[in-house]
Amino acid sequence: MAIKNPSKHVSFLWFVAISSFTHGGVMLYHAALNTIHISHLIGDVWILAGGLSLAIPLWQLKKYQD
């Protein structure tokens, strides 16, 4: 629903973007500190890019609404 009408669901989409970015950052941190968690670089850290790829269009949506 949120993707079909993003302007009505901006707060939810921002939550998804920020939580994805945060999760990816935490996994990157743990992978950097402990080599046991190095698999997170392959499995979870790509979520950083997912959060960023959602945040950029949301930021542009805000500019066009103002």
Order of alpha helices (4+ residues) and beta strands (2+ residues): alpha-alpha-alpha
